[in-house]
């Protein structure tokens, strides 16, 4: 029963995320090209990066989730409700969007069912518009004060976990906190807030630091994307090659996070891959002379000490291979790897009901 519930959650997340993968790829291309350390740095065009990741992508996910649970009206109220979640926290709110979007759509669907046949003739449009407005405000306030603080607490817990493990010298175990934090889009907070400062101190003393390799390693994410490409069919497989290029060569790790969220159990694959890489780097004394930003294989090689590029490549390859193997097992054991998009007939029924009332 628990397994079936997890599979249902994964399918529902897939239906929210898959229709928006193209937008993630667009954001990844813009980021890889125009950010300060990108391929074609452009400060003006780079101003698109933050609004897209903070507002556009979460809202697209929320709208899709709202439409799944509440039709076209569900998509509208989902956007209103999710704005409260986004503004209520400094953390990028993909998780909040995945919660508030479907919830808002469900609420408006229940409201419509409750008032069906009870609205006086001529007041349908007025009631329909004001119901979204009033209920949307209530949900936005709820998101502002409830979901935002919850994610902030989760961020603090994950950051503290990484910090404590680093202090105790149990480096491979940092993957238990780093990989889940990354999927929650807290990668920059962990990397620049915890790991990079420690790495800077170690580099000043020893000329290199393994801390720069913990979060930025592109291997574990690459393994998951390769597994999707090799072992799935349909839309997921078709989008994987573009995501691989953006992730591995562009260093935009965020591009593979939605693929994890579609099948949450795949976080085990990235954790296993990361632990394997970190263990290899620890045993070989590997490290980088500076932060690999963005976390592409090219940045990794550029920051490798002279003569140690092969050690870096082997460590990344180990993480990729382990992640690929674990992800492959998970994907093959999950029925219907081909992720389906929104049920068009179901959505049409919702829309026809509301527009023909």
C-alpha positions as CSV (number, residue, x, y, z in Angstrom):
1,X,0.0,0.0,0.0
2,X,2.8,2.4,0.9
3,X,4.6,1.6,-2.4
4,X,1.4,2.3,-4.4
5,X,1.0,5.6,-2.6
6,X,4.6,6.6,-3.3
7,X,4.1,5.7,-7.0
8,X,0.9,7.8,-7.1
9,X,2.7,10.7,-5.6
10,X,5.5,10.3,-8.2
11,X,3.0,10.2,-11.1
12,X,1.2,13.3,-9.8
13,X,4.5,15.2,-9.5
14,X,5.4,14.0,-13.0
15,X,2.1,15.4,-14.4
16,X,3.0,18.8,-12.8
17,X,6.6,18.9,-13.9
18,X,6.8,17.3,-17.4
19,X,4.8,19.9,-19.3
20,X,7.2,22.5,-18.0
21,X,10.5,20.8,-18.7
22,X,10.9,23.1,-21.7
23,X,10.8,26.2,-19.5
24,X,13.5,24.6,-17.3
25,X,15.7,24.0,-20.3
26,X,15.1,27.6,-21.5
27,X,16.2,28.9,-18.1
28,X,19.2,26.6,-18.1
29,X,20.3,27.9,-21.5
30,X,19.9,31.5,-20.4
31,X,21.8,30.9,-17.2
32,X,24.7,28.9,-18.8
33,X,25.1,31.6,-21.5
34,X,24.6,34.9,-19.9
35,X,25.5,34.7,-16.2
36,X,28.7,36.3,-15.1
37,X,30.8,33.2,-15.5
38,X,28.8,31.9,-18.5
39,X,29.8,31.3,-22.0
40,X,28.6,34.6,-23.3
41,X,28.4,36.9,-20.2
42,X,25.8,39.6,-20.6
43,X,24.7,41.6,-17.5
44,X,21.5,42.9,-19.1
45,X,20.3,39.5,-20.4
46,X,21.4,37.9,-17.1
47,X,18.7,39.9,-15.3
48,X,16.2,37.3,-16.7
49,X,17.8,34.5,-14.6
50,X,16.5,35.3,-11.1
51,X,12.9,36.2,-12.1
52,X,12.6,33.0,-14.1
53,X,13.8,30.7,-11.3
54,X,12.0,32.6,-8.5
55,X,8.7,33.4,-10.1
56,X,8.2,31.9,-13.6
57,X,9.1,28.2,-13.0
58,X,7.3,27.8,-9.6
59,X,4.2,29.5,-11.0
60,X,4.2,27.3,-14.1
61,X,4.3,24.2,-11.9
62,X,1.6,25.5,-9.6
63,X,-0.7,26.4,-12.5
64,X,-0.2,22.9,-14.0
65,X,-1.0,21.3,-10.7
66,X,-4.0,23.6,-10.2
67,X,-5.4,22.6,-13.6
68,X,-4.9,18.9,-12.8
69,X,-7.0,19.1,-9.7
70,X,-9.4,21.9,-10.5
71,X,-9.5,22.6,-14.3
72,X,-8.8,26.1,-15.8
73,X,-10.1,27.8,-12.7
74,X,-7.8,25.7,-10.6
75,X,-4.8,27.0,-12.6
76,X,-5.8,30.6,-12.0
77,X,-6.3,30.3,-8.2
78,X,-3.1,28.1,-8.0
79,X,-1.0,31.1,-9.3
80,X,-2.6,33.5,-6.8
81,X,-2.0,31.1,-3.9
82,X,1.5,30.3,-4.9
83,X,2.6,34.0,-5.0
84,X,2.1,34.1,-1.2
85,X,4.4,31.1,-0.8
86,X,7.1,32.6,-3.1
87,X,7.1,36.0,-1.5
88,X,6.9,34.5,2.0
89,X,10.4,33.1,1.9
90,X,13.9,33.7,0.5
91,X,14.1,30.1,-0.6
92,X,13.2,29.1,-4.2
93,X,9.7,27.7,-3.8
94,X,9.3,24.7,-6.1
95,X,8.2,22.5,-3.3
96,X,5.8,25.1,-2.1
97,X,4.4,25.4,-5.7
98,X,3.9,21.6,-5.8
99,X,1.9,21.8,-2.6
100,X,-0.1,25.0,-3.1
101,X,-1.0,24.5,-6.8
102,X,-2.9,21.2,-6.5
103,X,-4.3,22.2,-3.1
104,X,-5.7,25.5,-4.5
105,X,-7.2,23.7,-7.5
106,X,-8.9,21.2,-5.2
107,X,-10.4,23.9,-3.0
108,X,-11.9,25.8,-5.9
109,X,-13.3,22.5,-7.3
110,X,-15.0,21.8,-4.0
111,X,-16.4,25.3,-3.9
112,X,-17.8,25.0,-7.4
113,X,-19.4,21.7,-6.5
114,X,-20.9,23.1,-3.3
115,X,-22.6,26.1,-5.1
116,X,-23.6,24.2,-8.3
117,X,-27.2,24.9,-9.1
118,X,-27.5,27.4,-6.2
119,X,-26.3,30.6,-8.0
120,X,-29.1,33.0,-9.1
121,X,-29.4,33.5,-12.8
122,X,-27.2,36.3,-14.0
123,X,-24.7,36.1,-11.1
124,X,-22.6,33.2,-12.4
125,X,-19.7,35.4,-13.7
126,X,-19.7,37.5,-10.6
127,X,-19.6,34.5,-8.2
128,X,-17.0,32.7,-10.3
129,X,-14.6,35.7,-10.3
130,X,-15.1,36.7,-6.7
131,X,-14.7,33.2,-5.5
132,X,-11.3,32.9,-7.1
133,X,-10.4,36.3,-5.8
134,X,-11.5,35.8,-2.1
135,X,-10.4,32.2,-1.7
136,X,-7.1,33.0,-3.6
137,X,-6.3,35.7,-1.1
138,X,-6.9,33.4,1.8
139,X,-4.7,30.7,0.4
140,X,-2.0,33.2,-0.5
141,X,-1.9,34.5,3.1
142,X,-1.8,30.9,4.3
143,X,1.1,30.1,2.1
144,X,2.9,33.3,3.2
145,X,2.7,32.5,6.9
146,X,2.8,28.6,6.8
147,X,4.6,27.1,3.9
148,X,7.5,29.7,3.7
149,X,8.5,29.3,7.3
150,X,8.3,25.5,7.1
151,X,10.7,25.4,4.1
152,X,13.1,27.9,5.9
153,X,13.2,25.5,8.9
154,X,13.9,22.6,6.6
155,X,16.7,24.6,5.0
156,X,18.2,25.2,8.5
157,X,18.1,21.5,9.4
158,X,19.8,20.4,6.2
159,X,22.5,23.1,6.5
160,X,23.2,22.2,10.1
161,X,23.4,18.5,9.2
162,X,26.0,19.2,6.5
163,X,28.0,21.5,8.9
164,X,28.1,18.9,11.7
165,X,29.2,16.1,9.4
166,X,32.0,18.2,7.9
167,X,33.2,19.2,11.4
168,X,33.2,15.5,12.5
169,X,35.3,14.5,9.4
170,X,32.7,12.1,7.9
171,X,32.8,13.6,4.5
172,X,31.1,10.9,2.4
173,X,28.0,11.1,4.7
174,X,27.5,14.8,3.7
175,X,25.8,13.4,0.6
176,X,22.9,12.4,2.9
177,X,22.2,16.0,3.4
178,X,23.6,17.7,0.3
179,X,21.7,15.7,-2.3
180,X,18.2,16.2,-0.7
181,X,19.1,19.9,-0.2
182,X,20.0,20.3,-3.9
183,X,16.7,18.8,-5.1
184,X,14.9,21.3,-2.9
185,X,16.9,24.0,-4.8
186,X,19.1,24.8,-1.7
187,X,22.3,23.9,-3.6
188,X,23.6,27.5,-3.5
189,X,22.9,27.9,0.2
190,X,24.8,24.8,1.0
191,X,27.7,25.4,-1.4
192,X,28.3,29.1,-0.8
193,X,27.0,29.3,2.7
194,X,28.8,26.3,4.2
195,X,31.2,24.5,2.0
196,X,33.0,27.3,0.1
197,X,34.1,29.2,3.3
198,X,35.6,26.0,4.7
199,X,37.2,25.3,1.3
200,X,38.7,28.8,1.2
201,X,40.4,28.2,4.6
202,X,41.7,24.8,3.5
203,X,43.0,26.2,0.2
204,X,44.9,28.9,2.0
205,X,46.7,26.2,4.1
206,X,47.0,23.3,1.7
207,X,46.6,24.8,-1.8
208,X,43.4,22.7,-2.5
209,X,40.2,21.6,-0.8
210,X,37.8,18.7,-1.3
211,X,35.0,21.0,-0.1
212,X,34.8,22.5,-3.5
213,X,33.9,19.0,-4.9
214,X,31.1,18.0,-2.6
215,X,28.1,19.9,-4.0
216,X,29.4,20.9,-7.4
217,X,30.2,17.3,-8.6
218,X,28.2,16.8,-11.9
219,X,28.5,13.0,-11.8
220,X,25.5,12.0,-9.6
221,X,23.1,14.1,-11.6
222,X,24.5,13.0,-14.9
223,X,23.9,9.4,-13.9
224,X,20.2,10.0,-13.3
225,X,19.8,11.8,-16.6
226,X,21.6,9.1,-18.5
227,X,19.3,6.5,-16.9
228,X,16.3,8.4,-18.0
229,X,17.7,8.7,-21.5
230,X,18.6,5.0,-21.7
231,X,15.7,3.4,-19.9
232,X,12.6,5.4,-20.4
233,X,10.4,6.3,-23.4
234,X,8.4,9.2,-24.7
235,X,8.7,12.8,-23.5
236,X,11.1,12.1,-20.6
237,X,13.6,10.4,-22.8
238,X,13.3,13.1,-25.5
239,X,14.1,15.9,-23.1
240,X,17.0,14.1,-21.3
241,X,19.8,14.8,-23.9
242,X,19.3,18.6,-23.7
243,X,19.2,18.4,-20.0
244,X,22.5,16.4,-20.0
245,X,24.3,19.0,-22.1
246,X,23.1,21.9,-19.9
247,X,23.9,20.0,-16.7
248,X,27.3,18.4,-17.5
249,X,28.8,21.1,-19.7
250,X,26.9,24.1,-18.7
251,X,27.1,23.3,-15.0
252,X,23.4,24.1,-14.3
253,X,22.5,21.4,-11.8
254,X,19.0,22.7,-11.3
255,X,18.1,21.2,-14.7
256,X,18.0,17.6,-13.3
257,X,16.2,18.4,-10.1
258,X,12.7,18.0,-11.7
259,X,13.7,14.6,-13.0
260,X,14.4,13.6,-9.4
261,X,11.1,15.1,-8.2
262,X,9.2,13.1,-10.8
263,X,10.5,9.9,-9.1
264,X,11.5,11.0,-5.6
265,X,13.1,7.6,-4.8
266,X,15.8,8.5,-7.4
267,X,17.4,10.7,-4.6
268,X,18.9,7.4,-3.4
269,X,20.8,7.2,-6.7
270,X,22.4,10.7,-6.4
271,X,23.2,10.0,-2.8
272,X,24.9,6.7,-3.7
273,X,26.8,8.4,-6.5
274,X,27.9,11.3,-4.4
275,X,29.1,9.1,-1.6
276,X,31.1,7.0,-4.0
277,X,32.8,10.1,-5.6
278,X,33.5,11.7,-2.2
279,X,35.0,8.4,-0.9
280,X,37.3,8.2,-3.9
281,X,38.3,11.9,-3.6
282,X,39.1,11.4,0.1
283,X,41.2,8.3,-0.4
284,X,43.2,9.9,-3.2
285,X,43.6,13.3,-1.5
286,X,41.9,15.0,-4.4
287,X,40.8,18.6,-4.2
288,X,40.2,21.8,-6.2
289,X,42.1,25.0,-6.0
290,X,39.0,27.1,-6.1
291,X,35.2,26.8,-6.4
292,X,33.9,25.1,-9.6
293,X,31.2,27.6,-10.5
294,X,29.1,26.7,-12.3
295,X,29.5,23.0,-11.5
296,X,30.3,21.7,-14.9
297,X,32.9,19.2,-15.9
298,X,34.9,22.0,-17.6
299,X,34.9,24.1,-14.4
300,X,36.0,21.0,-12.4
301,X,38.9,20.4,-14.7
302,X,39.8,24.1,-14.8
303,X,40.1,24.1,-11.0
304,X,42.0,20.8,-10.7
305,X,45.6,21.1,-9.4
306,X,48.2,20.7,-12.1
307,X,48.6,17.0,-13.1
308,X,45.5,15.8,-11.3
309,X,42.9,16.2,-14.0
310,X,42.7,12.4,-14.4
311,X,41.9,11.9,-10.7
312,X,39.1,14.4,-10.9
313,X,37.7,12.7,-14.1
314,X,37.8,9.3,-12.5
315,X,36.0,10.5,-9.4
316,X,33.3,12.1,-11.4
317,X,33.0,9.0,-13.6
318,X,32.6,6.8,-10.5
319,X,29.8,9.0,-9.2
320,X,28.1,8.9,-12.6
321,X,28.4,5.1,-12.9
322,X,27.1,4.4,-9.4
323,X,24.2,6.9,-9.8
324,X,23.3,5.4,-13.2
325,X,23.2,1.8,-11.9
326,X,21.1,2.7,-8.9
327,X,18.8,4.9,-10.9
328,X,18.5,2.2,-13.5
329,X,17.3,-0.3,-10.9
330,X,14.7,2.1,-9.6
331,X,13.4,3.1,-13.0
332,X,13.2,-0.5,-14.2
333,X,11.3,-1.5,-11.1
334,X,8.8,1.3,-11.5
335,X,6.0,0.4,-13.8
336,X,5.2,2.6,-16.8
337,X,8.5,4.5,-17.0
338,X,7.0,6.6,-19.8
339,X,5.6,9.6,-18.0
340,X,2.3,10.8,-19.4
341,X,1.3,14.4,-19.6
342,X,-2.0,15.8,-18.3
343,X,-5.1,13.8,-19.1
344,X,-6.5,15.9,-21.9
345,X,-10.0,14.5,-21.6
346,X,-10.1,15.1,-17.8
347,X,-8.9,18.7,-18.3
348,X,-11.4,19.3,-21.1
349,X,-14.3,18.1,-18.9
350,X,-13.2,20.5,-16.2
351,X,-13.0,23.4,-18.6
352,X,-16.4,22.6,-20.3
353,X,-18.1,22.4,-17.0
354,X,-17.0,25.8,-15.9
355,X,-17.5,27.7,-19.1
356,X,-20.9,26.2,-19.8
357,X,-22.4,26.7,-16.3
